[in-house]
Amino acid sequence: MEDLISLSSNFLYLAFIMYLLATFFFAATIRDKRGDKKSKTLNVISISITIIGFLAQTGYFITRWIASGHAPVSNLFEFTTFFGMMLVFAFIIIYFIYRLNILGLFTLPVALLIIAYGSMFPREISPLVPSLKSHWLYIHVTTVSLGEAILAVSFAAGLIYLIKEIDQTKSSKRTTWLEVIIYTIFSTVGFVIVVSVYNAMDYSATFEFTFNNEVTTVDYHLPPIAGPNDGTLLTEDRMDEIFQAPAWMQGVNAARKFNTLIWSLLAGLVIYVLARMILRKRIAAAIQPLLDRTNSDLIDEISYRAVTIGFPVFTLGGLIFAMIWAQQAWDRFWGWDPKEVWALITWFFYAAFLHLRLSRGWHGEKSAWLAVIGFVIIMFNLIAVNLIIAGLHSYA
């Protein structure tokens, strides 16, 4: 089994390298404006490397499934890496329909960040808890991942549209919100960097505190900016917390996860400020010239089509299959668990997206903003609900 786990990790690493390499090739196709035979060759190389990466990640998924004996979507590492794989799969399908290289330049980095984010969490294979020992594990979770991945392509297209169409020559609410979105992406990069650095340093600090009238401990792997409420630092030669996490945060690990979120936001801010200093302009303004040849109507069409495909898939996996499994596992279809609530919020949002698009004529920039906001809701569900809000669905 150890050999299979090692092989699985190697497949995932190869996929990551291929996606990164494909991103550079897609960037080269954007900068090459000649449209000659060499450009067509770059196009073929870019999508071919992407497909090789996807096949490598499929190899990771299969070998890990064999090694664990169950579908590898049972913890945050497995679910997030599978989500990244489905995002690449959705991109490949849409690429062969529209043949738009700029979509690869924006979609693959999002997939890379999602996979890198997931790789920061424990990778150990653990036995399934009783409620997860069901074929609905892979039916429900994989369908949800596919639906959200297709919706993520809509986000990438929407972001391209906004960067291209919003006037970057003057500051406005639109440019500010666009920079906020870019900053949140940088925060994900910051999370990966900070966790990687302190993991390499083997950092650990233990706090003791009372939870549910019992004395317990929690290990921090990042310096404690936010410590447990009424907690005591047990580890010597470690900085004490700057402030305590709010008492309303539920769960033994809530304060530690809140601390990780703070570190991610701070690291993202540092990266964003450095990027602004180097570019001497807004990030979106620096990217905008790369999009001169992009057809805005085509981008708008891709964003909309991704939602029309992703929404029913998400409905099937995130609501219908979820309720069937909930009835089997917990003897109730619906229980207002935080994950269930945010899945319903996501469903209502994209239903409103389609309603506004079809009935109110919300095309172009309005539609692009909705696509971006929808993905923010998905990522909040993946990150904040899993890491901070305790519930039956909390992976980490």
NUROTOR-131626 format. One record per residue (C-alpha): residue number from 1; z negated, y negated, x. Coordinates in pm, whole numbers, plus 50000, padded with zeros to 5 digits. Example, Ala and Ser with C-alpha at 12.3 -4.5 7.8 and 13.67 -1.06 7.14 Angstrom:
REM residues 2
+-----+-------+-------+-------+
| seq |    up | north |  east |
+-----+-------+-------+-------+
|   1 | 49220 | 50450 | 51230 |
|   2 | 49286 | 50106 | 51367 |
+-----+-------+-------+-------+
REM end
This chain:
REM residues 396
+-----+-------+-------+-------+
| seq |    up | north |  east |
+-----+-------+-------+-------+
|   1 | 50000 | 50000 | 50000 |
|   2 | 49924 | 49763 | 50288 |
|   3 | 50281 | 49801 | 50411 |
|   4 | 50415 | 49708 | 50067 |
|   5 | 50190 | 49402 | 50049 |
|   6 | 50307 | 49292 | 50394 |
|   7 | 50671 | 49348 | 50295 |
|   8 | 50612 | 49151 | 49977 |
|   9 | 50470 | 48857 | 50172 |
|  10 | 50767 | 48866 | 50409 |
|  11 | 51008 | 48854 | 50115 |
|  12 | 50828 | 48551 | 49973 |
|  13 | 50833 | 48376 | 50312 |
|  14 | 51207 | 48447 | 50347 |
|  15 | 51271 | 48309 | 49998 |
|  16 | 51083 | 47991 | 50083 |
|  17 | 51289 | 47942 | 50401 |
|  18 | 51615 | 48005 | 50214 |
|  19 | 51527 | 47753 | 49942 |
|  20 | 51439 | 47496 | 50207 |
|  21 | 51763 | 47561 | 50394 |
|  22 | 51964 | 47541 | 50071 |
|  23 | 51805 | 47204 | 49996 |
|  24 | 51940 | 47064 | 50324 |
|  25 | 52287 | 47200 | 50248 |
|  26 | 52281 | 47048 | 49900 |
|  27 | 52184 | 46718 | 50063 |
|  28 | 52484 | 46753 | 50294 |
|  29 | 52715 | 46802 | 49995 |
|  30 | 52586 | 46478 | 49843 |
|  31 | 52643 | 46277 | 50159 |
|  32 | 52989 | 46425 | 50215 |
|  33 | 53217 | 46211 | 49998 |
|  34 | 53553 | 46344 | 50110 |
|  35 | 53587 | 46620 | 49851 |
|  36 | 53805 | 46827 | 50087 |
|  37 | 53799 | 47194 | 50181 |
|  38 | 53494 | 47140 | 50403 |
|  39 | 53302 | 46999 | 50106 |
|  40 | 53390 | 47303 | 49896 |
|  41 | 53269 | 47527 | 50177 |
|  42 | 52937 | 47340 | 50181 |
|  43 | 52909 | 47394 | 49807 |
|  44 | 52960 | 47769 | 49845 |
|  45 | 52713 | 47790 | 50132 |
|  46 | 52449 | 47595 | 49939 |
|  47 | 52451 | 47809 | 49628 |
|  48 | 52491 | 48130 | 49829 |
|  49 | 52177 | 48058 | 50031 |
|  50 | 51996 | 47979 | 49706 |
|  51 | 52099 | 48315 | 49560 |
|  52 | 51987 | 48495 | 49878 |
|  53 | 51649 | 48322 | 49845 |
|  54 | 51623 | 48426 | 49482 |
|  55 | 51705 | 48788 | 49567 |
|  56 | 51441 | 48780 | 49842 |
|  57 | 51182 | 48649 | 49597 |
|  58 | 51285 | 48918 | 49349 |
|  59 | 51213 | 49165 | 49629 |
|  60 | 50867 | 49005 | 49666 |
|  61 | 50804 | 49043 | 49294 |
|  62 | 50912 | 49409 | 49280 |
|  63 | 50724 | 49522 | 49592 |
|  64 | 50405 | 49344 | 49482 |
|  65 | 50436 | 49505 | 49137 |
|  66 | 50463 | 49850 | 49299 |
|  67 | 50170 | 49777 | 49530 |
|  68 | 49942 | 49648 | 49254 |
|  69 | 50050 | 49882 | 48976 |
|  70 | 50089 | 49595 | 48731 |
|  71 | 50311 | 49292 | 48678 |
|  72 | 50218 | 49039 | 48949 |
|  73 | 50142 | 48750 | 48712 |
|  74 | 49768 | 48803 | 48667 |
|  75 | 49627 | 48524 | 48885 |
|  76 | 49722 | 48169 | 48980 |
|  77 | 49903 | 48270 | 49299 |
|  78 | 50116 | 48529 | 49124 |
|  79 | 50190 | 48324 | 48813 |
|  80 | 50282 | 48010 | 49006 |
|  81 | 50512 | 48185 | 49252 |
|  82 | 50681 | 48364 | 48961 |
|  83 | 50719 | 48028 | 48785 |
|  84 | 50894 | 47897 | 49098 |
|  85 | 51123 | 48201 | 49101 |
|  86 | 51217 | 48148 | 48737 |
|  87 | 51290 | 47782 | 48808 |
|  88 | 51538 | 47884 | 49078 |
|  89 | 51689 | 48142 | 48840 |
|  90 | 51732 | 47877 | 48568 |
|  91 | 51891 | 47641 | 48819 |
|  92 | 52139 | 47906 | 48938 |
|  93 | 52254 | 47973 | 48581 |
|  94 | 52291 | 47603 | 48500 |
|  95 | 52465 | 47537 | 48832 |
|  96 | 52743 | 47785 | 48753 |
|  97 | 52792 | 47614 | 48417 |
|  98 | 52806 | 47253 | 48541 |
|  99 | 52869 | 47282 | 48920 |
| 100 | 52650 | 46980 | 48994 |
| 101 | 52518 | 46978 | 49350 |
| 102 | 52275 | 46689 | 49304 |
| 103 | 52079 | 46907 | 49064 |
| 104 | 52006 | 47146 | 49350 |
| 105 | 51881 | 46861 | 49569 |
| 106 | 51616 | 46780 | 49307 |
| 107 | 51540 | 47122 | 49155 |
| 108 | 51489 | 47327 | 49471 |
| 109 | 51225 | 47092 | 49618 |
| 110 | 51032 | 47120 | 49291 |
| 111 | 51050 | 47501 | 49319 |
| 112 | 50939 | 47480 | 49683 |
| 113 | 50639 | 47267 | 49590 |
| 114 | 50543 | 47502 | 49307 |
| 115 | 50561 | 47807 | 49537 |
| 116 | 50374 | 47627 | 49816 |
| 117 | 50111 | 47514 | 49566 |
| 118 | 50062 | 47871 | 49442 |
| 119 | 50041 | 48003 | 49797 |
| 120 | 49726 | 47799 | 49857 |
| 121 | 49528 | 48026 | 49623 |
| 122 | 49385 | 48373 | 49702 |
| 123 | 49657 | 48636 | 49736 |
| 124 | 49441 | 48946 | 49715 |
| 125 | 49542 | 49213 | 49467 |
| 126 | 49256 | 49277 | 49226 |
| 127 | 49219 | 49527 | 48941 |
| 128 | 49302 | 49386 | 48600 |
| 129 | 49020 | 49298 | 48364 |
| 130 | 49028 | 49509 | 48044 |
| 131 | 49187 | 49236 | 47828 |
| 132 | 49483 | 49213 | 48067 |
| 133 | 49559 | 49584 | 48070 |
| 134 | 49844 | 49557 | 47824 |
| 135 | 50222 | 49552 | 47829 |
| 136 | 50187 | 49208 | 47670 |
| 137 | 50081 | 49079 | 48013 |
| 138 | 50436 | 49083 | 48146 |
| 139 | 50601 | 49021 | 47808 |
| 140 | 50399 | 48707 | 47729 |
| 141 | 50352 | 48560 | 48077 |
| 142 | 50706 | 48617 | 48205 |
| 143 | 50860 | 48471 | 47888 |
| 144 | 50636 | 48164 | 47911 |
| 145 | 50731 | 48120 | 48277 |
| 146 | 51101 | 48145 | 48202 |
| 147 | 51078 | 47896 | 47916 |
| 148 | 50881 | 47645 | 48125 |
| 149 | 51118 | 47693 | 48419 |
| 150 | 51421 | 47604 | 48207 |
| 151 | 51233 | 47300 | 48077 |
| 152 | 51160 | 47208 | 48441 |
| 153 | 51536 | 47184 | 48503 |
| 154 | 51540 | 46926 | 48224 |
| 155 | 51277 | 46733 | 48422 |
| 156 | 51488 | 46740 | 48738 |
| 157 | 51791 | 46613 | 48548 |
| 158 | 51582 | 46348 | 48373 |
| 159 | 51441 | 46227 | 48704 |
| 160 | 51791 | 46200 | 48850 |
| 161 | 51900 | 45995 | 48549 |
| 162 | 51606 | 45756 | 48574 |
| 163 | 51643 | 45697 | 48948 |
| 164 | 52013 | 45628 | 48905 |
| 165 | 51999 | 45407 | 48597 |
| 166 | 51679 | 45204 | 48636 |
| 167 | 51738 | 44869 | 48808 |
| 168 | 51560 | 44890 | 49143 |
| 169 | 51632 | 44531 | 49250 |
| 170 | 51326 | 44397 | 49064 |
| 171 | 50983 | 44528 | 48973 |
| 172 | 50919 | 44629 | 48613 |
| 173 | 50715 | 44873 | 48406 |
| 174 | 50999 | 45122 | 48437 |
| 175 | 51007 | 45109 | 48818 |
| 176 | 50625 | 45130 | 48829 |
| 177 | 50609 | 45442 | 48612 |
| 178 | 50891 | 45598 | 48809 |
| 179 | 50694 | 45544 | 49129 |
| 180 | 50386 | 45696 | 48962 |
| 181 | 50588 | 46011 | 48893 |
| 182 | 50704 | 46024 | 49255 |
| 183 | 50345 | 45971 | 49371 |
| 184 | 50229 | 46274 | 49168 |
| 185 | 50493 | 46481 | 49348 |
| 186 | 50357 | 46354 | 49680 |
| 187 | 50008 | 46454 | 49563 |
| 188 | 50127 | 46812 | 49533 |
| 189 | 50256 | 46789 | 49889 |
| 190 | 49919 | 46644 | 49987 |
| 191 | 49738 | 46938 | 49826 |
| 192 | 49944 | 47187 | 50025 |
| 193 | 49887 | 47000 | 50353 |
| 194 | 49513 | 46945 | 50309 |
| 195 | 49439 | 47301 | 50199 |
| 196 | 49652 | 47442 | 50481 |
| 197 | 49474 | 47231 | 50744 |
| 198 | 49122 | 47318 | 50632 |
| 199 | 49211 | 47685 | 50584 |
| 200 | 49333 | 47688 | 50945 |
| 201 | 48999 | 47531 | 51047 |
| 202 | 48816 | 47797 | 50841 |
| 203 | 48611 | 47524 | 50676 |
| 204 | 48333 | 47629 | 50441 |
| 205 | 48031 | 47456 | 50286 |
| 206 | 47792 | 47624 | 50042 |
| 207 | 47609 | 47446 | 49759 |
| 208 | 47324 | 47578 | 49549 |
| 209 | 47280 | 47458 | 49192 |
| 210 | 47164 | 47567 | 48848 |
| 211 | 47423 | 47686 | 48597 |
| 212 | 47330 | 47824 | 48254 |
| 213 | 46964 | 47830 | 48362 |
| 214 | 47045 | 48048 | 48663 |
| 215 | 47048 | 47948 | 49029 |
| 216 | 47391 | 48011 | 49178 |
| 217 | 47601 | 47913 | 49480 |
| 218 | 47957 | 47795 | 49528 |
| 219 | 48164 | 47776 | 49848 |
| 220 | 48371 | 47466 | 49918 |
| 221 | 48676 | 47500 | 50143 |
| 222 | 48740 | 47125 | 50153 |
| 223 | 48481 | 46860 | 50253 |
| 224 | 48276 | 46781 | 49940 |
| 225 | 48371 | 46443 | 49803 |
| 226 | 48246 | 46559 | 49462 |
| 227 | 47958 | 46807 | 49478 |
| 228 | 47807 | 47016 | 49199 |
| 229 | 47584 | 46834 | 48954 |
| 230 | 47226 | 46845 | 49090 |
| 231 | 47346 | 47067 | 49374 |
| 232 | 47194 | 47115 | 49720 |
| 233 | 47401 | 47161 | 50036 |
| 234 | 47291 | 47477 | 50219 |
| 235 | 47535 | 47476 | 50512 |
| 236 | 47424 | 47293 | 50824 |
| 237 | 47650 | 47049 | 51011 |
| 238 | 47852 | 46971 | 50700 |
| 239 | 47889 | 46635 | 50526 |
| 240 | 47702 | 46604 | 50197 |
| 241 | 47887 | 46504 | 49882 |
| 242 | 47979 | 46139 | 49826 |
| 243 | 47904 | 46172 | 49454 |
| 244 | 47830 | 46448 | 49207 |
| 245 | 48084 | 46586 | 48963 |
| 246 | 48032 | 46486 | 48596 |
| 247 | 47781 | 46707 | 48415 |
| 248 | 48026 | 46772 | 48129 |
| 249 | 48255 | 46977 | 48354 |
| 250 | 48205 | 47340 | 48255 |
| 251 | 48226 | 47645 | 48478 |
| 252 | 48066 | 47754 | 48803 |
| 253 | 48362 | 47634 | 49008 |
| 254 | 48445 | 47321 | 48806 |
| 255 | 48303 | 47076 | 49062 |
| 256 | 48479 | 47251 | 49351 |
| 257 | 48811 | 47237 | 49167 |
| 258 | 48753 | 46871 | 49078 |
| 259 | 48691 | 46809 | 49448 |
| 260 | 49025 | 46972 | 49530 |
| 261 | 49200 | 46748 | 49279 |
| 262 | 49046 | 46437 | 49439 |
| 263 | 49158 | 46548 | 49785 |
| 264 | 49511 | 46608 | 49653 |
| 265 | 49532 | 46259 | 49500 |
| 266 | 49399 | 46094 | 49815 |
| 267 | 49634 | 46289 | 50043 |
| 268 | 49925 | 46208 | 49812 |
| 269 | 49834 | 45840 | 49828 |
| 270 | 49837 | 45846 | 50208 |
| 271 | 50178 | 46017 | 50216 |
| 272 | 50317 | 45778 | 49956 |
| 273 | 50195 | 45469 | 50143 |
| 274 | 50339 | 45599 | 50472 |
| 275 | 50674 | 45666 | 50303 |
| 276 | 50679 | 45315 | 50158 |
| 277 | 50598 | 45168 | 50500 |
| 278 | 50878 | 45364 | 50667 |
| 279 | 51138 | 45296 | 50398 |
| 280 | 51020 | 44939 | 50331 |
| 281 | 51118 | 44977 | 49968 |
| 282 | 51030 | 45181 | 49662 |
| 283 | 51100 | 45554 | 49700 |
| 284 | 51333 | 45553 | 49401 |
| 285 | 51523 | 45255 | 49547 |
| 286 | 51575 | 45451 | 49871 |
| 287 | 51709 | 45755 | 49680 |
| 288 | 51930 | 45561 | 49438 |
| 289 | 52232 | 45513 | 49676 |
| 290 | 52263 | 45895 | 49701 |
| 291 | 52339 | 45906 | 49329 |
| 292 | 52633 | 45665 | 49323 |
| 293 | 52886 | 45935 | 49236 |
| 294 | 52665 | 46111 | 48982 |
| 295 | 52792 | 46118 | 48624 |
| 296 | 52503 | 45988 | 48412 |
| 297 | 52643 | 46135 | 48089 |
| 298 | 52666 | 46478 | 48249 |
| 299 | 52308 | 46454 | 48376 |
| 300 | 52192 | 46355 | 48027 |
| 301 | 52381 | 46653 | 47883 |
| 302 | 52218 | 46895 | 48131 |
| 303 | 51872 | 46761 | 48051 |
| 304 | 51929 | 46808 | 47679 |
| 305 | 52087 | 47153 | 47709 |
| 306 | 51797 | 47274 | 47925 |
| 307 | 51556 | 47178 | 47648 |
| 308 | 51766 | 47345 | 47376 |
| 309 | 51753 | 47670 | 47578 |
| 310 | 51401 | 47645 | 47716 |
| 311 | 51228 | 47540 | 47394 |
| 312 | 51301 | 47859 | 47192 |
| 313 | 51217 | 48076 | 47493 |
| 314 | 50885 | 47893 | 47533 |
| 315 | 50822 | 47924 | 47158 |
| 316 | 50873 | 48299 | 47180 |
| 317 | 50648 | 48349 | 47483 |
| 318 | 50395 | 48068 | 47453 |
| 319 | 50322 | 48096 | 47080 |
| 320 | 50455 | 48412 | 46914 |
| 321 | 50391 | 48667 | 47190 |
| 322 | 50069 | 48488 | 47284 |
| 323 | 49930 | 48515 | 46930 |
| 324 | 50023 | 48883 | 46905 |
| 325 | 49845 | 48959 | 47232 |
| 326 | 49544 | 48743 | 47134 |
| 327 | 49508 | 48945 | 46815 |
| 328 | 49507 | 49268 | 47015 |
| 329 | 49281 | 49147 | 47295 |
| 330 | 49033 | 48922 | 47113 |
| 331 | 49085 | 49020 | 46747 |
| 332 | 49211 | 48675 | 46647 |
| 333 | 49548 | 48502 | 46658 |
| 334 | 49413 | 48159 | 46750 |
| 335 | 49087 | 48041 | 46900 |
| 336 | 49137 | 47681 | 47020 |
| 337 | 49096 | 47785 | 47382 |
| 338 | 49206 | 47493 | 47609 |
| 339 | 49514 | 47685 | 47725 |
| 340 | 49615 | 47758 | 47367 |
| 341 | 49566 | 47396 | 47267 |
| 342 | 49783 | 47265 | 47551 |
| 343 | 50050 | 47526 | 47480 |
| 344 | 50059 | 47393 | 47124 |
| 345 | 50074 | 47033 | 47252 |
| 346 | 50367 | 47132 | 47475 |
| 347 | 50544 | 47292 | 47180 |
| 348 | 50495 | 46989 | 46956 |
| 349 | 50616 | 46756 | 47231 |
| 350 | 50945 | 46936 | 47287 |
| 351 | 50993 | 46976 | 46912 |
| 352 | 50958 | 46597 | 46890 |
| 353 | 51202 | 46564 | 47183 |
| 354 | 51470 | 46755 | 46991 |
| 355 | 51395 | 46569 | 46668 |
| 356 | 51426 | 46228 | 46834 |
| 357 | 51740 | 46335 | 47017 |
| 358 | 51919 | 46475 | 46713 |
| 359 | 51788 | 46253 | 46433 |
| 360 | 51714 | 45922 | 46602 |
| 361 | 51982 | 45924 | 46869 |
| 362 | 51746 | 45909 | 47167 |
| 363 | 52002 | 45965 | 47442 |
| 364 | 52017 | 45843 | 47798 |
| 365 | 51707 | 45678 | 47941 |
| 366 | 51480 | 45748 | 47643 |
| 367 | 51570 | 46116 | 47654 |
| 368 | 51519 | 46123 | 48033 |
| 369 | 51168 | 45978 | 48000 |
| 370 | 51083 | 46244 | 47742 |
| 371 | 51209 | 46518 | 47976 |
| 372 | 50990 | 46386 | 48257 |
| 373 | 50681 | 46345 | 48036 |
| 374 | 50729 | 46698 | 47902 |
| 375 | 50716 | 46842 | 48253 |
| 376 | 50402 | 46638 | 48324 |
| 377 | 50242 | 46810 | 48023 |
| 378 | 50351 | 47151 | 48156 |
| 379 | 50205 | 47079 | 48501 |
| 380 | 49883 | 46946 | 48349 |
| 381 | 49855 | 47275 | 48164 |
| 382 | 49920 | 47468 | 48485 |
| 383 | 49699 | 47265 | 48719 |
| 384 | 49427 | 47073 | 48534 |
| 385 | 49363 | 47322 | 48254 |
| 386 | 49347 | 47613 | 48500 |
| 387 | 49148 | 47437 | 48769 |
| 388 | 48911 | 47205 | 48584 |
| 389 | 48876 | 47305 | 48219 |
| 390 | 48701 | 47640 | 48176 |
| 391 | 48843 | 47883 | 47923 |
| 392 | 48957 | 48239 | 47858 |
| 393 | 49289 | 48169 | 48031 |
| 394 | 49152 | 48015 | 48352 |
| 395 | 49331 | 48188 | 48639 |
| 396 | 49145 | 48038 | 48935 |
+-----+-------+-------+-------+
REM end
